[in-house]
């Protein structure tokens, strides 16, 4: 049993104001692997006070000083990458190979992209007509709340640019998957991050998240999670008129046109939807298919979907693992059962656990066909390995259907016609559009339209999220 009851505040590991133990459950075994403490408003108060005390000195550091810290963090992070692999595998049940190849490297990617953005950013420049100086300055003390599904990805995507901007911060990682965040705090401590610049308090939304959002001495909240929780953060932050940056849910469309390489498109669609056991906010979970090839695509999905294996996260291989918790498992089962009840055609998977996996929160990779865009399984973010297939007749109908969602995080296009790809991508209401299996680098902005949030993360765009703009005239 790993014991991690302390918080990282003002450069020290400190006991919580009041002991409230929480077990961290390995979703593959349903057994506790660690124990942490849940914080409360008093712990937030201590962390914010430390961040406030550190702000004047840290905000006055040079670009070279902040870049040096980021480079030290990168070096130590890479040295401890195996420890990060193990932390993420235990806390969220992500398979060992997937963690080593994608989850852990995401932290390095964000750190390096932020370092590049910092060293190239112009913090002062003349106004367009001259006569004034435009100056970027750190926004202040930042509250950072991160999710469990890509834990170190989102921690690095917030902490790195906040440090680079000259901000101080309080981080609340997910209480469900806190081990990677605690390890990251150890890395920053070893790198010599000045006391009070980075602080970590574990806790849940009502106990710590709400206290951070409402705190008058926090100047900005950066939140990644569900749309429901993002609304709560925004409401709590409103009385103090602090900046709120949100990266929220998605129900991303994936448009497959008849001129696409269909087998390649279907394989990409299934792999992208099922990757990370479907627990990605930008997963392409709505597969919209041109009607002339619809049954062909359904047949391909029925053939290819069973190739996605479910397996023990501790074992090597390209399989998927469990979902994060019993609560999440039950929610996904409810969505699958609702899809069957609503008359969708079950092409692969279905309710219940895969054979041989009675223990652990494992879900069958599931594909539904003959779905309408108004069905519950097409409207709601399931956050599990569930794909829905919907036919369309024309390009215009595909665009209308793709945009007919409260979300707008990502969209995907599969077509053999470059002109169509460009034309359609410009009409999709989403923060990111991926064409024919393309994937972005760490310096490409990430964020959404509509109820998928506001603001953009990654690279220079993430850095600018933590900066205020001042005009100095005369």
C-alpha positions in Angstrom: 0.0 0.0 0.0 1.4 3.4 -1.1 0.8 6.1 1.6 0.6 9.6 0.2 -1.4 11.5 2.8 0.5 14.8 2.7 0.1 17.9 0.4 2.9 19.9 -1.2 2.6 23.5 0.1 5.2 26.3 0.2 8.0 23.9 -0.8 7.3 21.3 1.9 5.2 18.1 2.3 2.7 19.0 5.0 -0.1 17.1 6.8 -3.7 18.1 6.0 -5.5 20.3 8.3 -7.9 17.5 9.1 -7.3 13.8 8.4 -9.7 12.4 5.7 -8.3 9.3 4.2 -9.4 8.1 0.7 -8.3 4.8 -0.9 -7.0 4.9 -4.5 -8.5 1.9 -6.3 -6.8 0.0 -9.1 -9.7 -0.4 -11.6 -8.2 -3.6 -12.9 -8.3 -5.4 -9.6 -10.9 -3.4 -7.7 -8.4 -3.3 -4.8 -6.8 -0.3 -3.1 -3.2 0.5 -4.1 -2.7 3.7 -2.2 -4.2 6.0 0.4 -4.3 9.8 0.1 -6.0 12.6 2.2 -8.8 14.7 1.0 -8.2 18.3 1.7 -10.6 21.1 2.7 -11.0 24.8 2.6 -8.3 25.3 5.3 -5.7 23.5 3.1 -6.7 25.6 0.1 -6.2 28.7 2.3 -2.7 27.7 3.2 -1.8 26.8 -0.4 -3.2 30.1 -1.8 -1.4 32.1 0.9 1.9 30.4 -0.1 1.3 31.1 -3.8 0.5 34.8 -3.0 3.7 35.2 -1.0 5.7 33.7 -3.9 4.1 35.7 -6.7 6.1 38.9 -6.5 9.4 37.2 -6.7 8.5 34.6 -9.3 6.7 37.0 -11.6 9.8 39.1 -11.6 12.1 36.4 -12.8 13.7 36.5 -16.3 12.7 34.3 -19.2 16.1 32.6 -18.8 15.4 31.7 -15.2 12.0 30.2 -16.0 13.4 28.4 -19.0 16.2 26.9 -16.8 13.6 25.5 -14.4 11.5 24.0 -17.2 14.6 22.3 -18.6 15.5 20.8 -15.2 11.9 19.6 -14.8 12.2 17.9 -18.3 15.4 16.2 -17.4 14.1 14.8 -14.1 10.8 13.8 -15.6 12.5 11.8 -18.3 14.7 10.1 -15.7 11.6 9.2 -13.7 9.5 8.2 -16.6 9.3 4.5 -15.5 7.9 5.7 -12.1 5.3 7.8 -14.0 4.4 4.8 -16.1 3.7 2.7 -13.0 1.7 5.5 -11.2 -0.6 5.9 -14.2 -1.0 2.2 -14.7 -2.0 1.7 -11.0 -4.3 4.7 -10.7 -6.3 4.4 -13.9 -5.7 0.9 -15.2 -4.1 2.0 -18.4 -2.2 -0.8 -20.1 1.6 -0.7 -19.6 2.6 -0.3 -23.2 -0.1 2.4 -23.8 1.2 4.3 -20.7 4.8 4.1 -21.8 4.1 5.0 -25.4 1.4 7.7 -25.0 0.4 8.7 -21.5 3.8 9.4 -19.9 5.3 11.0 -23.1 2.5 13.5 -23.2 4.1 15.2 -20.1 7.4 15.5 -21.9 5.7 16.8 -25.0 3.9 19.7 -23.1 7.0 20.6 -21.1 9.1 20.9 -24.3 6.5 22.7 -26.3 6.1 25.2 -23.5 9.8 25.7 -23.2 10.0 26.5 -26.9 7.0 28.9 -26.6 8.6 30.7 -23.7 11.9 31.3 -25.3 10.3 32.6 -28.5 7.5 34.7 -27.0 7.7 38.5 -27.2 6.6 39.7 -23.7 6.9 43.4 -24.9 6.2 44.9 -28.3 5.2 48.2 -29.7 1.6 48.9 -30.6 0.6 48.6 -34.2 0.6 52.4 -34.8 3.4 53.0 -32.4 3.4 55.3 -29.4 2.5 52.6 -26.9 4.1 49.5 -25.5 2.1 46.3 -25.2 3.2 44.1 -22.4 2.3 40.6 -21.4 2.4 40.0 -17.7 1.5 36.9 -15.5 -2.1 36.9 -14.5 -1.4 36.0 -10.9 -2.2 33.1 -8.6 -3.9 30.3 -10.6 -6.1 27.4 -9.5 -5.6 24.3 -11.7 -8.1 21.4 -11.6 -7.2 18.3 -13.7 -9.0 15.1 -14.6 -8.2 11.4 -14.3 -8.4 10.2 -17.9 -5.1 11.7 -19.2 -3.7 12.7 -15.8 -0.2 13.9 -16.5 -1.1 15.2 -19.9 -3.5 17.7 -18.4 -1.2 18.5 -15.4 1.7 19.3 -17.6 -0.5 21.2 -20.1 -1.5 23.6 -17.2 1.5 23.7 -14.8 4.1 24.2 -17.5 2.6 27.3 -19.1 1.7 28.7 -15.7 5.3 28.4 -14.6 6.5 29.8 -17.9 4.2 32.8 -17.7 5.5 33.7 -14.2 2.3 32.7 -12.4 2.1 30.8 -9.1 -0.4 28.1 -8.6 -2.4 25.6 -6.6 -3.1 22.2 -8.3 -5.9 19.9 -7.5 -5.4 16.7 -9.4 -8.2 14.1 -9.7 -8.7 12.4 -6.4 -9.4 9.2 -8.3 -6.0 9.2 -10.0 -3.7 11.3 -7.8 -0.5 9.4 -7.9 0.9 10.9 -11.1 0.2 14.4 -9.7 2.0 13.6 -6.5 5.0 12.2 -8.4 5.0 15.4 -10.5 5.2 17.4 -7.3 8.3 15.4 -6.3 9.8 16.2 -9.7 9.2 19.9 -9.3 10.6 19.9 -5.8 13.8 18.1 -7.0 14.1 20.6 -9.9 14.3 23.4 -7.4 10.9 25.1 -8.0 10.9 28.0 -5.5 8.8 27.6 -2.4 5.2 28.6 -2.9 5.3 28.8 -6.7 3.8 25.3 -7.1 1.4 23.9 -4.5 -0.7 20.7 -4.6 -3.8 19.9 -2.5 -5.6 16.7 -3.0 -9.4 16.7 -2.6 -12.8 16.4 -4.3 -14.8 19.0 -6.1 -17.1 20.1 -3.2 -14.3 20.2 -0.7 -11.3 21.7 -2.6 -12.5 22.5 -6.1 -15.3 24.8 -4.9 -13.0 26.5 -2.4 -10.4 27.2 -5.1 -13.0 28.5 -7.6 -14.5 30.9 -5.1 -11.3 32.1 -3.5 -10.8 35.9 -3.8 -7.0 35.6 -4.0 -7.0 33.2 -7.0 -6.9 35.2 -10.2 -7.6 32.4 -12.7 -9.2 29.0 -12.7 -8.1 26.5 -15.4 -10.3 23.4 -15.3 -10.5 20.2 -17.4 -13.4 17.8 -16.8 -17.0 17.4 -17.4 -19.2 20.2 -18.7 -21.4 19.9 -15.6 -18.4 20.4 -13.3 -17.1 23.2 -15.6 -20.4 25.1 -15.1 -20.0 24.7 -11.4 -16.5 26.1 -11.4 -17.7 29.1 -13.5 -20.6 29.8 -11.2 -18.3 29.7 -8.1 -15.8 32.0 -9.8 -18.3 34.6 -11.1 -18.5 36.7 -7.9 -14.8 37.4 -8.0 -14.7 38.0 -11.8 -11.7 35.8 -12.2 -10.6 34.4 -15.6 -11.9 30.9 -16.2 -10.4 28.6 -18.8 -12.4 25.4 -19.5 -11.7 22.2 -21.5 -14.8 20.1 -21.2 -16.7 17.3 -22.8 -17.2 16.2 -26.4 -19.3 14.0 -28.7 -17.0 14.3 -31.7 -18.3 13.5 -35.2 -16.2 11.4 -37.7 -17.4 11.9 -41.2 -16.7 9.0 -43.6 -17.4 9.8 -47.3 -17.8 7.2 -50.0 -14.5 8.2 -51.7 -12.4 7.3 -48.6 -10.3 4.2 -48.2 -13.0 2.5 -46.3 -11.1 -0.2 -44.5 -8.4 2.3 -43.4 -11.1 4.7 -42.3 -12.9 2.1 -40.2 -9.8 0.8 -38.6 -8.8 4.4 -37.7 -12.3 5.1 -36.4 -12.5 2.1 -34.1 -8.9 2.4 -32.8 -9.4 6.1 -32.1 -12.7 5.6 -30.4 -11.5 2.6 -28.3 -8.1 4.0 -27.4 -7.6 4.7 -23.7 -10.8 2.6 -23.2 -12.8 5.4 -24.8 -11.9 7.8 -22.0 -10.8 10.7 -24.1 -12.9 13.9 -24.4 -12.0 14.3 -28.1 -12.7 10.6 -29.1 -14.5 10.3 -32.4 -17.6 8.6 -31.0 -20.1 9.4 -33.7 -19.3 7.8 -37.0 -21.3 9.5 -39.7 -21.2 7.4 -43.0 -22.3 8.3 -46.5 -25.4 6.1 -47.2 -24.1 4.6 -50.5 -21.3 2.8 -48.5 -23.1 2.6 -45.1 -23.7 -1.2 -45.0 -20.2 -1.9 -46.3 -18.8 0.2 -43.5 -21.1 -1.5 -40.9 -19.8 -4.9 -42.2 -16.2 -3.8 -41.8 -16.9 -2.5 -38.3 -18.5 -5.8 -37.4 -15.4 -7.6 -38.7 -12.7 -5.3 -37.3 -14.2 -4.4 -33.8 -13.5 -7.8 -32.2 -9.8 -7.3 -33.0 -9.8 -4.8 -30.1 -8.8 -7.0 -27.1 -9.4 -6.3 -23.5 -6.6 -7.3 -21.2 -4.7 -7.0 -17.9 -3.0 -3.6 -17.8 0.1 -5.1 -16.2 0.6 -7.3 -19.3 2.4 -6.1 -22.4 0.4 -5.7 -25.6 -1.9 -3.5 -27.5 -5.1 -4.3 -25.6 -7.3 -1.8 -23.8 -7.8 -1.9 -20.0 -10.7 -1.2 -17.7 -12.6 2.0 -17.2 -11.7 4.1 -14.2 -14.3 3.2 -11.6 -17.4 1.2 -10.7 -19.5 4.3 -11.1 -18.1 4.9 -14.6 -18.7 1.3 -15.5 -22.3 1.4 -14.4 -22.9 4.7 -16.3 -21.5 3.1 -19.5 -23.7 0.0 -19.0 -26.7 2.2 -18.7 -25.9 3.9 -22.0 -25.4 0.6 -23.7 -28.7 -0.8 -22.4 -30.4 2.5 -23.4 -29.1 2.1 -26.9 -30.5 -1.4 -27.2 -33.8 -0.3 -25.8 -34.0 2.6 -28.2 -33.7 0.2 -31.2 -30.1 0.7 -32.3 -28.5 -2.3 -34.0 -25.8 -3.9 -31.9 -22.9 -4.7 -34.2 -20.3 -5.6 -31.6 -19.9 -5.9 -27.9 -22.9 -5.1 -25.7 -23.9 -5.1 -22.1 -21.8 -6.8 -19.4 -18.2 -7.6 -18.9 -16.0 -9.4 -21.4 -15.6 -13.1 -20.8 -13.0 -13.9 -18.3 -13.0 -10.5 -16.7 -15.5 -10.7 -13.9 -13.2 -8.7 -11.6 -12.2 -5.2 -12.7 -14.2 -2.5 -14.4 -13.8 -3.9 -17.9 -16.3 -3.0 -20.7 -16.9 -4.8 -24.0 -15.8 -2.6 -27.0 -19.2 -1.9 -28.4 -20.5 -0.7 -31.8 -24.1 0.4 -32.6 -25.4 0.9 -36.1 -28.7 2.4 -37.4 -28.5 5.2 -34.7 -30.2 8.5 -35.2 -28.6 11.7 -34.2 -31.4 12.3 -31.6 -30.9 9.0 -29.7 -29.5 9.3 -26.2 -26.3 7.4 -27.2 -25.7 9.9 -30.0 -26.3 13.0 -27.8 -24.5 12.1 -24.5 -20.8 11.7 -23.8 -20.5 8.1 -22.8 -16.8 8.2 -22.0 -16.2 4.5 -22.7 -15.4 2.2 -25.7 -18.8 2.8 -27.4 -19.1 3.9 -31.1 -22.4 4.8 -32.8 -22.9 4.7 -36.5 -25.3 7.1 -38.3 -25.9 7.3 -42.1 -26.2 10.5 -44.1 -27.1 11.3 -47.7 -25.3 14.5 -48.7 -22.3 16.5 -47.7 -24.7 19.3 -46.4 -26.6 16.8 -44.3 -23.3 15.4 -42.9 -22.2 18.9 -41.8 -25.6 19.7 -40.3 -25.6 16.4 -38.4 -22.0 16.8 -37.2 -22.7 20.3 -35.8 -26.0 19.2 -34.2 -24.5 18.6 -30.8 -24.1 20.8 -27.7 -20.3 20.0 -27.9 -17.6 21.2 -30.3 -14.2 19.9 -29.2 -13.1 17.9 -32.2 -14.2 16.6 -35.6 -12.8 14.1 -38.0 -13.0 13.7 -41.8 -12.3 10.6 -43.9 -12.3 11.4 -47.7 -10.2 10.9 -50.8 -11.0 14.3 -52.1 -8.7 17.1 -50.7 -11.0 19.9 -51.8 -13.9 18.3 -49.9 -11.7 17.9 -46.8 -10.9 21.6 -46.8 -14.4 22.7 -47.6 -16.0 20.6 -44.9 -13.4 21.3 -42.3 -14.2 25.0 -42.5 -17.8 24.4 -41.8 -17.5 22.1 -38.8 -18.0 23.9 -35.4 -15.1 22.3 -33.5 -11.8 23.5 -32.1 -9.8 20.8 -33.9 -10.5 19.0 -37.2 -8.4 15.9 -38.1 -8.3 14.8 -41.7 -7.6 11.2 -42.8 -6.1 10.1 -39.5 -3.8 13.1 -39.0 -2.8 14.0 -35.5 -1.4 17.3 -34.2 1.8 18.1 -32.4 2.1 19.5 -28.9 2.2 23.1 -30.1 -1.2 23.0 -31.9 -4.0 24.7 -29.9 -6.5 22.4 -28.1 -9.9 23.5 -26.9 -13.5 23.6 -28.0 -16.6 25.5 -29.2 -19.9 25.6 -27.4 -20.2 23.5 -24.3 -16.8 22.0 -24.9 -15.3 25.0 -23.2 -13.3 28.2 -23.8 -9.7 29.1 -24.1 -7.0 27.1 -25.8 -4.2 25.0 -24.3 -0.8 23.7 -25.6 2.3 25.5 -26.7 2.2 29.3 -27.2 -1.6 29.3 -27.0 -1.5 27.7 -23.5 1.2 30.2 -22.5 -1.0 33.2 -23.6 -3.9 31.8 -21.5 -1.9 32.6 -18.3 -0.9 36.2 -19.4 -2.6 39.5 -19.0 -2.2 42.2 -21.6 -1.1 45.7 -20.5 -0.9 48.8 -22.7 1.6 51.5 -21.6 1.1 54.8 -23.4 3.0 58.1 -23.2 
